[in-house]
Amino acid sequence: MIRNMKAKTIRNIILWILAVLILLAGIFFSIGYFYYSKIIRTYVTEAISRESKGLYKVEIGSLSLNILSGNLTIDRFLLFPDTAYYRAHSLTDTCSPLLIRLNIKQFRIRDFNVMDAIKFRKIDIKRVRFTNPEITVFRMKIPYEAREEKQKEKMTSIPLPMGLSSIEVMEFIIENAKLEFVDCSQDSVTRNLFPTCNIFIRHILVDSAHHGKIRLFNADDISITLGAYSLPTKNGMNKLSFGKIGLSTASREVYIKDFHLEPLYNKHDYTRKLGYQTDWMDIRINKLSFHRMNLRSLLFEGKLQAGLLAIDTLTLDDYRDKRISPRPGFKPPLPQDAIRKLETYLRIDSVLLKGGKASYAEQTGAVPGTIYFDKLNAIFTGLTNDSSLLQAGLVSELQGTAWLMGKGKLDATIRFNFGDKRNSFTFSANLGPIELVEINPMLSNLLPARVVSGKLISMKVPIVYANADVAKGKLLFYYNNLSINVLDKKQTTWTKIKTGVINWAANDLVVNNDNPTKSGKMKTGVIFFNRAKDKGIINFLWKSVLSGLKSTMGFNSKAQKELIKEEKKVGKDTKRSR
């Protein structure tokens, strides 16, 4: 019995102890709930205003804190910048040009070690999660006087609040946010709204040793993904769409999936809506990805710098209705002019295209002439408008391969000198074997001619020297069994006779069936073309090559005849000197 009484007494003591502990925990929780919540709200409000030197203000609604578990929940949190303050103090103070406005209905902090914060002045949080917030990012102008390198370094780090030894957050998650980007860095303000945004930040560490030089905003990685997004182009004729946009500071990668430039009108109505001739273009890219990206210069200065731009699977559908009058006085810039006149600093070491298809259609009559290239692969090196590199004479090079009409392999190289005011460049090309009847879909709908038979062995353009005004070079056209018909839609008796005479002259007097001939004589084409200033570089390249093809067939302009005559004279003089 005594033993039972002792057991009962011990049990009662334990129950009393547990009751006291529960009571103390309840009192402690109640104090924490009502007292610490008020302290935290006041501290956060004052700390944000103090640490931002008045640039940011905050409003906090209800706040609940569970000290035992370290869980904190806040309903209605509004953080907003004072843009007038930024403009007034950005000249004399180090202010980040990226301002952020946050409107959060609710967010939660989990596993917050409250006692460490009180005892060691150290904030240690496992996870912070925001759901359905509204985020507005403002990119402000950076005054010229504030662009020293030391100040830029301060802009990329989070300052350690006074009174704390460190802040460490293992995961910072923002889900299903609405993101608006407002660019105030130029003379006019532009706004872009992204309806879906997710942000994952891994391991934020703010202490006296980390200043954002290596870890942007003191984080191991900041990963941002934006959902489907579209916007009209400035002229309202096209729509830009993106399936997904993402970036990672750790991998220094920015990518765009499912890029689409879509005309808002069909091929017939497009140019008629504009009122002048231009290209109707539908462009799709499976994925664009920038590698080795300088995100600091992109975010704070708007400079685009990357080691590699990879373009995966490009599809281009290009159409021009030449029945419409050209745009009066319009002179499209060559790539060199366009690059130099870019307002944004650009430097991409390499651009790589893998797997593309491009089709071009041109209409002068009832049916458009069409030509296409598939299995496109290319690499462009040295794409930049950096003035120091251009002045040093940087040569940028484009090398590519494609298959004409899916049958003949084309290799081409273009070398640009972007720093040359005369826009000088060179190009060379080699087209492999193809049956010439394959080009009839383009030829017979644009010209009154059709290839009856003929095989291209190869077409070589050794090198063409070109600038903003003229292109000069050679063309070697190797073919067998070529026969051409000149077409005339008005088949009267006279036109039948005329067409027959022209066909006879074309096939028997001018155009050799083979080049080189059976006797071994090779007819070399002379490339000479004065650039039409109202046309772009594609037209310039094509018309230059076409001048060489015509020359091979015996159709030479006055300038080409002079060049041939001069070349023969030089050849004779060389023989005499020997």
C-alpha positions as CSV (number, residue, x, y, z in Angstrom):
1,M,0.0,0.0,0.0
2,I,2.9,2.3,0.9
3,R,4.4,1.5,-2.5
4,N,1.1,2.4,-4.2
5,M,0.9,5.7,-2.3
6,K,4.5,6.5,-3.4
7,A,3.7,5.8,-7.0
8,K,0.6,7.9,-6.8
9,T,2.5,10.8,-5.2
10,I,5.2,10.6,-7.9
11,R,2.5,10.6,-10.5
12,N,0.8,13.6,-9.0
13,I,4.1,15.4,-8.8
14,I,4.9,14.7,-12.5
15,L,1.4,15.9,-13.4
16,W,1.8,19.0,-11.4
17,I,5.2,19.7,-13.0
18,L,3.7,19.1,-16.5
19,A,0.7,21.4,-15.7
20,V,3.1,24.1,-14.5
21,L,5.2,23.7,-17.7
22,I,2.2,23.8,-19.9
23,L,1.0,26.9,-18.0
24,L,4.4,28.6,-18.3
25,A,4.5,27.7,-22.0
26,G,1.0,29.1,-22.4
27,I,2.0,32.3,-20.6
28,F,5.2,32.5,-22.6
29,F,3.3,31.9,-25.9
30,S,0.7,34.5,-25.0
31,I,3.4,37.0,-24.2
32,G,5.1,36.1,-27.4
33,Y,1.9,36.3,-29.4
34,F,0.9,39.8,-28.0
35,Y,4.2,41.3,-26.9
36,Y,6.8,39.9,-29.4
37,S,4.4,40.4,-32.3
38,K,4.2,44.1,-31.5
39,I,8.0,44.3,-31.1
40,I,8.6,42.5,-34.4
41,R,6.1,44.8,-36.3
42,T,7.6,47.9,-34.8
43,Y,11.2,46.7,-35.4
44,V,10.6,45.7,-39.0
45,T,8.8,49.0,-39.8
46,E,11.6,51.1,-38.3
47,A,14.5,49.0,-39.5
48,I,13.4,49.1,-43.1
49,S,13.0,52.8,-43.0
50,R,16.3,53.3,-41.2
51,E,18.4,50.9,-43.2
52,S,17.1,52.2,-46.5
53,K,17.7,55.7,-45.3
54,G,14.1,56.7,-46.0
55,L,14.0,55.1,-49.5
56,Y,11.5,52.4,-48.4
57,K,8.4,52.3,-46.2
58,V,6.4,49.3,-45.0
59,E,2.9,48.6,-43.8
60,I,2.1,45.4,-41.8
61,G,-1.3,44.1,-41.0
62,S,-1.9,41.3,-38.4
63,L,1.1,39.3,-37.3
64,S,1.0,36.0,-35.4
65,L,4.1,34.3,-33.9
66,N,4.6,30.9,-32.4
67,I,7.9,31.2,-30.4
68,L,8.1,27.5,-29.7
69,S,8.0,26.4,-33.3
70,G,9.5,29.5,-34.7
71,N,6.6,30.0,-37.1
72,L,5.6,33.5,-38.1
73,T,2.6,34.5,-40.3
74,I,1.9,38.0,-41.5
75,D,-1.4,39.0,-43.2
76,R,-1.1,42.0,-45.6
77,F,2.5,43.2,-46.1
78,L,3.2,46.3,-48.2
79,L,6.7,47.4,-49.1
80,F,7.0,50.5,-51.3
81,P,9.8,52.8,-52.5
82,D,9.8,56.5,-52.6
83,T,10.9,57.3,-56.2
84,A,11.1,61.0,-55.5
85,Y,13.6,60.3,-52.7
86,Y,15.7,58.2,-55.1
87,R,15.8,61.0,-57.7
88,A,16.8,63.5,-55.0
89,H,19.5,61.3,-53.4
90,S,20.9,59.1,-56.2
91,L,23.5,61.8,-57.0
92,T,25.0,61.9,-53.5
93,D,24.2,58.5,-52.1
94,T,24.7,54.9,-53.2
95,C,21.2,53.8,-54.2
96,S,20.4,50.7,-56.2
97,P,18.7,51.6,-59.5
98,L,16.4,48.7,-59.0
99,L,13.5,49.6,-56.8
100,I,10.9,47.0,-55.7
101,R,7.3,47.3,-54.6
102,L,5.8,44.3,-52.8
103,N,2.1,43.8,-52.0
104,I,1.6,40.5,-50.2
105,K,-1.7,39.2,-48.8
106,Q,0.0,36.7,-46.6
107,F,3.5,35.2,-46.1
108,R,4.9,32.7,-43.8
109,I,8.3,32.2,-42.1
110,R,9.1,28.7,-40.9
111,D,11.7,27.4,-38.3
112,F,12.8,30.9,-37.2
113,N,15.1,30.5,-34.2
114,V,13.8,33.4,-32.1
115,M,16.1,32.7,-29.1
116,D,19.2,33.0,-31.3
117,A,17.9,36.3,-32.7
118,I,17.5,37.6,-29.1
119,K,20.7,36.1,-27.6
120,F,23.2,36.2,-30.5
121,R,21.7,39.0,-32.7
122,K,21.6,36.4,-35.4
123,I,18.6,35.7,-37.7
124,D,18.4,32.1,-38.9
125,I,15.4,31.0,-40.9
126,K,14.9,27.8,-42.8
127,R,12.2,28.9,-45.2
128,V,10.3,32.0,-46.2
129,R,7.3,31.5,-48.6
130,F,5.2,34.1,-50.3
131,T,2.0,33.1,-52.2
132,N,0.3,35.2,-54.9
133,P,2.1,38.5,-54.2
134,E,2.1,41.5,-56.5
135,I,5.7,42.7,-57.4
136,T,6.6,45.8,-59.3
137,V,10.3,46.4,-60.2
138,F,11.4,49.9,-61.2
139,R,14.6,50.3,-63.2
140,M,15.7,53.9,-62.5
141,K,18.2,56.1,-64.2
142,I,21.7,55.9,-62.9
143,P,23.3,59.4,-62.7
144,Y,26.6,59.6,-64.5
145,E,28.3,60.8,-61.4
146,A,27.1,57.7,-59.5
147,R,28.6,55.1,-61.8
148,E,31.9,54.4,-60.0
149,E,32.8,50.8,-59.6
150,K,32.8,50.8,-55.8
151,Q,29.2,52.1,-55.7
152,K,28.1,49.4,-58.2
153,E,29.5,46.8,-55.9
154,K,27.4,48.1,-53.0
155,M,24.3,47.9,-55.2
156,T,24.7,44.2,-55.7
157,S,24.7,43.3,-51.9
158,I,22.2,43.4,-49.1
159,P,23.3,45.7,-46.2
160,L,23.5,44.2,-42.8
161,P,21.0,46.0,-40.5
162,M,22.5,47.7,-37.4
163,G,22.5,45.6,-34.3
164,L,22.6,42.2,-36.1
165,S,25.6,40.0,-36.5
166,S,24.2,38.0,-39.5
167,I,21.1,37.0,-41.4
168,E,20.8,33.5,-43.0
169,V,17.8,32.2,-45.0
170,M,18.1,28.8,-46.5
171,E,15.1,29.0,-48.9
172,F,13.2,32.1,-50.1
173,I,10.2,31.1,-52.2
174,I,7.7,33.3,-54.2
175,E,4.9,31.5,-55.9
176,N,2.4,32.6,-58.5
177,A,3.3,36.2,-58.3
178,K,2.2,39.0,-60.7
179,L,5.3,40.8,-61.8
180,E,5.4,44.2,-63.5
181,F,8.6,45.7,-64.8
182,V,8.7,49.4,-65.2
183,D,11.7,50.8,-67.1
184,C,12.3,54.5,-66.1
185,S,15.9,54.5,-67.2
186,Q,15.1,56.1,-70.6
187,D,13.4,59.3,-71.6
188,S,10.0,57.4,-72.0
189,V,8.7,55.0,-69.4
190,T,7.9,51.4,-70.6
191,R,5.8,48.8,-68.7
192,N,5.8,45.0,-69.1
193,L,3.4,42.9,-67.1
194,F,4.0,39.2,-66.5
195,P,0.9,37.4,-65.1
196,T,2.8,34.5,-63.6
197,C,6.2,34.6,-61.9
198,N,8.0,32.1,-59.6
199,I,11.2,33.0,-57.7
200,F,13.4,30.6,-55.8
201,I,16.4,32.0,-53.8
202,R,18.8,29.5,-52.3
203,H,20.9,30.3,-49.2
204,I,20.9,34.1,-48.5
205,L,23.8,35.0,-46.2
206,V,24.2,38.6,-45.0
207,D,27.2,39.2,-42.7
208,S,30.3,41.4,-42.5
209,A,32.2,39.1,-44.8
210,H,29.9,39.0,-47.8
211,H,29.5,42.1,-50.0
212,G,27.8,40.7,-53.1
213,K,31.0,40.7,-55.2
214,I,30.6,37.0,-56.1
215,R,27.2,36.1,-54.8
216,L,24.6,38.5,-56.3
217,F,22.4,39.9,-53.6
218,N,24.2,37.6,-51.1
219,A,22.5,34.4,-52.5
220,D,24.0,31.2,-53.8
221,D,21.4,31.2,-56.5
222,I,18.4,33.3,-57.6
223,S,16.2,31.4,-60.0
224,I,13.3,33.2,-61.7
225,T,10.8,31.8,-64.1
226,L,8.1,33.8,-65.9
227,G,5.0,32.1,-67.5
228,A,3.4,32.6,-70.9
229,Y,3.6,36.3,-72.0
230,S,2.8,38.3,-75.1
231,L,2.8,41.9,-76.2
232,P,2.2,43.8,-79.5
233,T,5.1,45.4,-81.4
234,K,5.3,49.2,-81.5
235,N,3.7,49.5,-84.9
236,G,0.8,47.2,-83.9
237,M,1.4,44.9,-86.9
238,N,2.9,41.9,-85.0
239,K,2.7,40.1,-81.7
240,L,5.6,38.8,-79.6
241,S,4.9,35.7,-77.5
242,F,7.0,33.8,-75.0
243,G,6.1,30.4,-73.6
244,K,8.5,30.7,-70.6
245,I,11.4,33.0,-69.6
246,G,13.9,32.0,-66.9
247,L,17.2,33.0,-65.4
248,S,19.7,31.7,-62.8
249,T,22.4,33.7,-61.2
250,A,24.4,30.6,-60.3
251,S,24.6,29.2,-63.8
252,R,24.6,32.7,-65.3
253,E,21.9,31.6,-67.8
254,V,18.9,33.4,-69.3
255,Y,16.5,31.4,-71.5
256,I,13.4,32.0,-73.5
257,K,11.2,29.0,-74.6
258,D,8.6,29.1,-77.5
259,F,9.5,32.5,-78.9
260,H,7.1,33.6,-81.6
261,L,7.0,36.7,-83.7
262,E,3.5,36.5,-85.3
263,P,2.0,38.9,-87.9
264,L,-1.5,40.0,-86.9
265,Y,-2.6,40.2,-90.5
266,N,-2.4,37.7,-93.4
267,K,0.1,38.0,-96.2
268,H,-2.3,39.8,-98.5
269,D,-3.6,42.4,-96.0
270,Y,-0.3,43.0,-94.2
271,T,1.4,45.4,-96.6
272,R,-1.9,46.9,-97.7
273,K,-2.5,47.8,-94.0
274,L,0.9,49.5,-93.8
275,G,0.5,51.1,-97.2
276,Y,3.9,50.1,-98.6
277,Q,6.1,47.1,-99.5
278,T,7.8,45.2,-96.7
279,D,8.5,41.7,-95.5
280,W,5.8,39.7,-93.8
281,M,7.7,37.4,-91.4
282,D,6.6,34.7,-89.1
283,I,9.4,33.5,-86.8
284,R,9.4,30.7,-84.3
285,I,12.3,29.6,-82.0
286,N,12.0,26.6,-79.8
287,K,14.5,27.9,-77.3
288,L,16.9,30.9,-77.0
289,S,19.4,30.7,-74.2
290,F,22.2,33.1,-73.1
291,H,25.1,31.5,-71.4
292,R,27.9,33.1,-69.3
293,M,25.6,36.1,-68.9
294,N,26.7,39.2,-67.0
295,L,23.6,39.7,-65.0
296,R,24.9,42.6,-63.0
297,S,25.5,44.8,-66.0
298,L,22.1,43.7,-67.5
299,L,20.1,44.5,-64.3
300,F,21.8,47.7,-63.3
301,E,23.0,49.2,-66.6
302,G,20.9,47.5,-69.3
303,K,24.1,46.1,-71.0
304,L,23.7,42.8,-72.8
305,Q,26.9,40.8,-72.4
306,A,27.1,37.0,-72.8
307,G,29.6,34.3,-73.8
308,L,27.1,32.4,-76.0
309,L,23.6,32.8,-77.4
310,A,22.3,29.4,-78.4
311,I,19.3,29.3,-80.8
312,D,17.6,25.9,-80.9
313,T,15.3,25.2,-83.9
314,L,14.5,28.3,-85.8
315,T,11.6,28.4,-88.3
316,L,11.3,31.5,-90.6
317,D,8.6,32.1,-93.1
318,D,9.3,35.3,-95.1
319,Y,7.1,36.8,-97.8
320,R,7.3,40.0,-99.8
321,D,4.5,41.3,-102.1
322,K,6.3,43.2,-104.8
323,R,3.0,44.3,-106.4
324,I,2.9,47.0,-103.6
325,S,4.9,50.2,-104.0
326,P,8.1,50.4,-101.8
327,R,8.1,52.7,-98.8
328,P,9.1,56.2,-100.0
329,G,12.5,57.3,-98.9
330,F,13.1,54.1,-96.8
331,K,16.8,52.9,-96.7
332,P,17.2,49.9,-94.5
333,P,20.5,49.9,-92.7
334,L,23.2,47.2,-93.3
335,P,24.0,45.1,-90.2
336,Q,27.1,47.2,-89.5
337,D,25.1,50.4,-89.3
338,A,22.3,48.7,-87.2
339,I,24.9,47.3,-84.7
340,R,26.7,50.6,-84.3
341,K,23.5,52.6,-83.8
342,L,22.1,50.3,-81.1
343,E,21.4,52.3,-77.9
344,T,22.0,49.2,-75.8
345,Y,25.6,48.0,-75.3
346,L,26.0,44.6,-76.9
347,R,28.7,42.0,-76.7
348,I,28.1,38.3,-77.4
349,D,31.1,36.3,-78.1
350,S,29.3,33.5,-80.1
351,V,25.9,33.0,-81.5
352,L,25.1,29.4,-82.3
353,L,22.1,28.2,-84.5
354,K,21.2,24.5,-84.4
355,G,18.5,23.1,-86.7
356,G,16.6,25.8,-88.7
357,K,14.5,26.2,-91.7
358,A,14.0,29.4,-93.7
359,S,11.6,29.9,-96.6
360,Y,11.3,33.0,-98.8
361,A,8.4,33.9,-101.1
362,E,8.3,36.8,-103.5
363,Q,5.2,37.7,-105.5
364,T,5.1,39.7,-108.7
365,G,2.2,37.9,-110.5
366,A,-0.7,35.6,-109.6
367,V,1.5,33.0,-107.8
368,P,4.5,33.7,-105.6
369,G,8.0,32.3,-106.3
370,T,9.3,30.3,-103.4
371,I,12.6,29.0,-102.2
372,Y,13.6,27.5,-99.0
373,F,16.7,26.3,-97.0
374,D,16.5,23.6,-94.3
375,K,18.9,21.9,-91.9
376,L,20.3,25.3,-91.1
377,N,23.3,25.4,-88.8
378,A,25.5,28.5,-88.2
379,I,27.9,30.2,-85.8
380,F,28.5,33.9,-85.6
381,T,31.5,35.1,-83.6
382,G,32.2,38.7,-82.3
383,L,28.7,40.2,-82.3
384,T,29.4,43.6,-80.6
385,N,29.1,47.3,-80.7
386,D,31.9,47.8,-78.2
387,S,33.6,51.0,-79.5
388,S,37.1,49.9,-78.3
389,L,36.8,46.6,-80.1
390,L,35.5,48.2,-83.2
391,Q,38.3,50.7,-83.3
392,A,40.8,47.9,-82.8
393,G,39.6,46.4,-86.1
394,L,37.6,43.4,-84.8
395,V,36.4,41.1,-87.6
396,S,33.2,39.3,-86.9
397,E,32.5,36.1,-88.8
398,L,29.4,34.2,-89.8
399,Q,29.8,30.6,-90.9
400,G,26.8,28.5,-91.9
401,T,25.5,25.4,-93.8
402,A,22.1,24.8,-95.2
403,W,20.4,22.7,-97.8
404,L,18.8,24.5,-100.8
405,M,15.3,23.1,-101.4
406,G,16.4,20.2,-99.2
407,K,18.7,18.9,-101.9
408,G,21.9,20.9,-102.4
409,K,24.3,21.6,-99.6
410,L,25.3,25.3,-99.2
411,D,28.3,26.4,-97.2
412,A,28.8,30.2,-96.7
413,T,31.1,32.5,-94.8
414,I,30.6,36.3,-94.3
415,R,33.1,38.5,-92.5
416,F,32.1,41.9,-91.2
417,N,34.2,44.8,-90.1
418,F,31.6,46.5,-87.9
419,G,34.0,49.4,-87.2
420,D,34.4,50.4,-90.8
421,K,32.3,53.4,-91.8
422,R,32.0,52.2,-95.4
423,N,30.5,49.0,-94.0
424,S,33.0,46.7,-95.8
425,F,32.6,43.0,-95.7
426,T,33.5,39.8,-97.6
427,F,31.6,36.7,-98.4
428,S,32.3,33.3,-100.0
429,A,30.0,30.3,-100.7
430,N,29.9,26.8,-102.2
431,L,26.8,25.1,-103.3
432,G,27.0,21.3,-103.8
433,P,25.2,19.0,-106.4
434,I,21.5,19.6,-107.2
435,E,19.2,19.1,-110.1
436,L,18.5,22.6,-111.4
437,V,14.8,21.9,-112.0
438,E,14.5,22.2,-108.2
439,I,14.7,26.0,-108.4
440,N,11.7,26.2,-110.8
441,P,9.3,27.0,-108.0
442,M,11.2,30.3,-107.6
443,L,12.4,30.9,-111.1
444,S,9.3,30.3,-113.2
445,N,7.0,32.4,-111.0
446,L,9.3,35.4,-111.1
447,L,10.8,35.2,-114.5
448,P,9.4,34.1,-117.9
449,A,11.9,31.1,-117.8
450,R,12.0,27.5,-116.7
451,V,14.8,25.0,-116.4
452,V,14.0,21.9,-118.6
453,S,17.1,19.9,-117.5
454,G,20.5,20.4,-116.0
455,K,22.6,19.3,-113.1
456,L,24.6,21.7,-110.9
457,I,27.9,20.0,-110.1
458,S,29.0,22.9,-107.9
459,M,28.8,26.7,-107.7
460,K,31.8,28.4,-106.0
461,V,32.1,32.0,-105.0
462,P,35.7,32.2,-103.9
463,I,35.5,35.7,-102.3
464,V,33.5,38.8,-102.9
465,Y,34.6,42.2,-101.6
466,A,31.7,44.4,-100.8
467,N,30.8,47.6,-99.0
468,A,27.8,49.9,-98.6
469,D,27.9,50.7,-102.4
470,V,29.2,47.8,-104.5
471,A,30.1,44.1,-104.6
472,K,32.9,42.7,-106.8
473,G,34.1,39.1,-107.2
474,K,34.1,35.9,-109.2
475,L,31.7,33.0,-109.6
476,L,32.4,29.5,-110.9
477,F,29.3,27.6,-112.1
478,Y,30.0,23.9,-112.9
479,Y,27.0,22.2,-114.6
480,N,26.0,19.6,-117.2
481,N,23.2,19.2,-119.7
482,L,21.6,22.6,-119.1
483,S,18.5,23.5,-121.1
484,I,16.2,26.5,-120.5
485,N,12.8,27.4,-121.8
486,V,11.7,31.1,-122.1
487,L,8.0,31.3,-121.3
488,D,5.4,33.7,-122.7
489,K,1.9,33.6,-121.4
490,K,0.4,35.4,-124.4
491,Q,0.9,32.6,-126.9
492,T,-0.1,34.3,-130.2
493,T,1.5,33.1,-133.5
494,W,4.1,35.9,-133.3
495,T,4.9,35.1,-129.6
496,K,5.3,31.4,-130.4
497,I,7.9,32.3,-133.1
498,K,9.6,34.8,-130.8
499,T,9.7,32.4,-127.9
500,G,11.2,29.7,-130.2
501,V,13.9,32.1,-131.5
502,I,14.7,33.2,-127.9
503,N,14.9,29.6,-126.7
504,W,17.2,28.6,-129.6
505,A,19.4,31.7,-128.9
506,A,19.5,31.0,-125.2
507,N,20.3,27.3,-125.4
508,D,22.5,27.3,-128.5
509,L,24.2,30.7,-128.9
510,V,24.6,32.0,-125.3
511,V,24.3,29.2,-122.8
512,N,26.6,26.3,-123.1
513,N,25.1,22.9,-122.3
514,D,28.1,22.2,-120.0
515,N,30.5,24.3,-118.1
516,P,33.4,23.6,-118.4
517,T,32.7,22.5,-122.0
518,K,33.7,19.1,-123.4
519,S,36.9,20.7,-124.7
520,G,37.7,21.9,-121.2
521,K,37.0,25.6,-121.6
522,M,35.6,27.1,-118.4
523,K,33.4,30.2,-118.4
524,T,33.9,32.3,-115.3
525,G,31.2,34.7,-114.1
526,V,32.1,38.2,-113.0
527,I,30.2,39.5,-109.9
528,F,29.6,43.2,-110.0
529,F,26.5,44.8,-108.5
530,N,25.7,48.3,-107.3
531,R,23.7,48.0,-104.2
532,A,20.1,49.3,-104.2
533,K,20.0,51.5,-101.1
534,D,16.3,50.9,-100.6
535,K,16.9,47.1,-100.2
536,G,18.5,45.1,-97.3
537,I,21.6,42.9,-97.2
538,I,19.8,39.7,-98.3
539,N,18.8,41.4,-101.5
540,F,22.4,42.7,-101.9
541,L,23.9,39.2,-101.5
542,W,21.4,37.6,-103.8
543,K,21.6,40.2,-106.6
544,S,25.4,40.1,-106.4
545,V,25.4,36.3,-106.9
546,L,22.8,36.6,-109.6
547,S,25.0,39.1,-111.5
548,G,27.7,36.4,-111.5
549,L,25.3,33.7,-112.8
550,K,24.1,36.0,-115.6
551,S,27.7,36.7,-116.5
552,T,28.4,33.0,-116.7
553,M,25.5,32.7,-119.2
554,G,27.0,35.6,-121.3
555,F,24.7,38.4,-120.0
556,N,27.2,41.1,-118.9
557,S,26.5,44.7,-117.9
558,K,28.7,47.5,-119.2
559,A,30.7,47.5,-116.0
560,Q,31.2,43.7,-116.1
561,K,32.4,43.9,-119.7
562,E,34.9,46.5,-118.7
563,L,36.2,44.3,-115.9
564,I,36.5,41.3,-118.2
565,K,38.3,43.5,-120.7
566,E,40.7,44.8,-118.1
567,E,41.4,41.3,-116.8
568,K,42.3,40.0,-120.2
569,K,44.6,43.0,-120.7
570,V,46.4,42.2,-117.4
571,G,46.7,38.6,-118.4
572,K,48.3,39.5,-121.8
573,D,50.7,41.9,-120.1
574,T,51.7,39.2,-117.6
575,K,52.4,36.7,-120.4
576,R,54.6,39.3,-122.2
577,S,56.6,40.1,-119.1
578,R,57.5,36.4,-118.8
